[in-house]
Amino acid sequence: MATHSNKPRPMVALQTMTTYDYIIVGAGSAGCVLANRLSADPAVKVCLLEAGPVDSSPFIRMPIGIIAMMMSKVMNWRYFTEPQKNLNNRRLFWPRGKTLGGSSSSNAMVYTRGHAWDYDHWAALGNAGWSYAQVLPLFRRAENHERGADAFHGVGGPLNVAPLRSPNLLTGVYVKAAVQAGFVENKDFNGANQEGVSPYEVTQKNGERWSVARAYLHPVLKRPNLTVITEARTTKVLLDGKRARGVAYIKGGKTVEIAATQEVILSGGAINSPQLLMLSGIGPVNELQKHGIAVQHALPGVGQNLQDHLDLMVVHKCTKPVSLGVSPTTLLAQVKHLFNYIFNRKGALTTNGAEGGGFVKSDASQTIPDLQFHFAAVHLEDHARNLKSALSTMFGHGYTLHVCDLRPKSRGYIGLKSADPAADALIEPNYLSHPDDMKTMVKGVKVARSVLAAQAFDAYRGVEMFPGRHVQTDAQIEAFVREKAATIYHPVGTCKMGHDAMAVVDDTLKVHGMQGLRVVDASIMPTLVGGNTNAPTVMIAEKASSMILASRSVERVVAMQAGVLHAHEVQDSIPA
Ligand SMILES: Cc1cc2nc3c(=O)[nH]c(=O)nc-3n(C[C@H](O)[C@H](O)[C@H](O)COP(=O)(O)OP(=O)(O)OC[C@H]3O[C@@H](n4cnc5c(N)ncnc54)[C@H](O)[C@@H]3O)c2cc1C
């Protein structure tokens, strides 16, 4: 077990370590953006540390490989929550990516940003610079939208956003059915208006997954000033009083310490970033003391404010062999799909699984959509997380409409199970601890059923597998929720940005009360956005890198005024 003491370290020891300007912990959606943007200046030395292996697996590139990524024990942290008392004491499966690209290397590739209201709300909470109007240019800068640029979309950015290449027939049926059920069609959830239904757009290019690693990291791997170290799990932030001076990581069984002259940036995601802060002695005093960790900096909000999208599935058998599942009648077609993928990068293997999208209101009193749909032309079972559930998902024909509560009021937390950095963090989402959340879920099931009952599905509708026709009253639906609800993989909020006593970072993402330490990943969201969380995390990292580069420029101007730097050197460092 690695030591967890974090005594103030003498500078002389740090001077003997390998030194970088910036150390980024975690090569996920946020970490890859930072590594690219910060190392764009050849004078800046950047180190990116990733606990998982390189992302060379073909299952990452091939969209349908998401099933293999769910099962992977190497490229997936495969977390489980604490037993959920409002979900019949079930421990919920929480997959998270563990490779270059992080969760963007194993996610469902859906590209949505949330609602403009979400960002205006962050700004209204006191976070200057985070209103929708202020973050929209960053979404656009990140994006290469294949449909072209407009007021809401960018071209030329690293993150490719594309329409589905070969959507399943049932995805079109779903859109028709939703319109028949009274919802509007909306071809751009990220445009002027989020509300409505349509096929999703995806982070793919030429039929392959376009993870954030492929978008931002691969093109810059040869930069001499960027060092990427994989299979290196950071165990602690090294502190010198209230200043982060470097990190310790374990690689190949050996502990290595490296130093940062400027900043340590934590991008380990909503579970691992708060865990690492606590292991380093930064967090709620009680939690640290419980595990014998010396308190370096009391910060009560670390790990708190956990929010996630809880999801339910309404699942039908399909009476025709048109869904993505495999059956004797479709075996030949499956072989064709394989060749179509190999030679053209088209066909069923390019599916992201959740092809059909929707943002709808659970009732007329809502001012913005409070429910999200993910339609999958397959009868999904238990995340396809092991061989048994993967096989029952893949074989036979069916379709699934997921529905989730976009702005849950329940709050959980990330704690420690142990001071051992190799141990998983304690995950307590506290699902449905706020009574309004159950009410929204029950309404969600009814709304999803109304879509699947519409005429467009008449030619395909088999028996309702879940909840099943015997589930009709609110009490029965509630029981179904407790028995079957699961995550749709969007934990955030555990190092929240803000200025209240429970905030962990300020609105420049610097850890309150510390120097040289930022958190940049999904954990900084004060409230969960009403949509998927990959694009928002990329935006957060784009904004963080702009802020960091801008502060470097200011420092350089000061240095120039002091005669240390010349004007052209200052000019070179000013970000576009
Ligand atoms: C199965 C699944 C499906 C999803 N589907 C979608 C979707 O379709 N659309 C969407 O928008 N969002 C989706 N998401 C969510 C989205 O991908 C995440 O919100 C986003 O990737 C989070 O980015 P992040 O940078 O905060 O963390 P991550 O991308 O998870 O990156 C964290 C990285 O840090 C590394 N790390 C952690 N701890 C350490 C340590 N101590 N030392 C070194 N490295 C460390 C991890 O291995 C990982 O690579 C999905 C997520 C999952 C898991």
The ligand as an ORCA input file, in Angstrom:
! r2SCAN-3c Opt
* xyz 0 1
  C     -20.704      4.043    -21.275
  C     -20.774      5.531    -21.400
  C     -21.581      6.096    -22.381
  C     -21.639      7.484    -22.500
  N     -22.313      8.017    -23.559
  C     -22.204      9.337    -23.804
  C     -22.686      9.883    -25.019
  O     -23.187      9.172    -25.883
  N     -22.551     11.222    -25.206
  C     -21.983     12.039    -24.276
  O     -21.932     13.252    -24.489
  N     -21.519     11.542    -23.118
  C     -21.568     10.211    -22.886
  N     -20.996      9.696    -21.768
  C     -20.407     10.607    -20.792
  C     -19.111     11.282    -21.247
  O     -18.342     10.414    -22.044
  C     -18.341     11.760    -20.011
  O     -19.146     12.664    -19.286
  C     -17.036     12.460    -20.352
  O     -16.231     11.647    -21.167
  C     -16.318     12.801    -19.046
  O     -15.077     13.370    -19.336
  P     -14.003     13.559    -18.182
  O     -12.819     14.193    -18.826
  O     -14.632     14.251    -17.033
  O     -13.654     12.090    -17.661
  P     -13.173     10.819    -18.472
  O     -13.366     11.007    -19.926
  O     -13.793      9.641    -17.831
  O     -11.594     10.811    -18.256
  C     -10.929     10.581    -17.055
  C      -9.600      9.931    -17.405
  O      -8.738     10.019    -16.287
  C      -8.106      8.769    -16.092
  N      -7.771      8.682    -14.678
  C      -8.630      8.644    -13.649
  N      -7.952      8.611    -12.478
  C      -6.648      8.649    -12.792
  C      -5.467      8.642    -12.013
  N      -5.501      8.599    -10.676
  N      -4.270      8.677    -12.657
  C      -4.215      8.738    -14.013
  N      -5.312      8.737    -14.797
  C      -6.514      8.710    -14.189
  C      -9.147      7.765    -16.532
  O      -8.592      6.513    -16.808
  C      -9.751      8.454    -17.734
  O      -9.028      8.159    -18.914
  C     -20.919      8.318    -21.601
  C     -20.117      7.749    -20.621
  C     -20.018      6.367    -20.515
  C     -19.126      5.776    -19.466
*
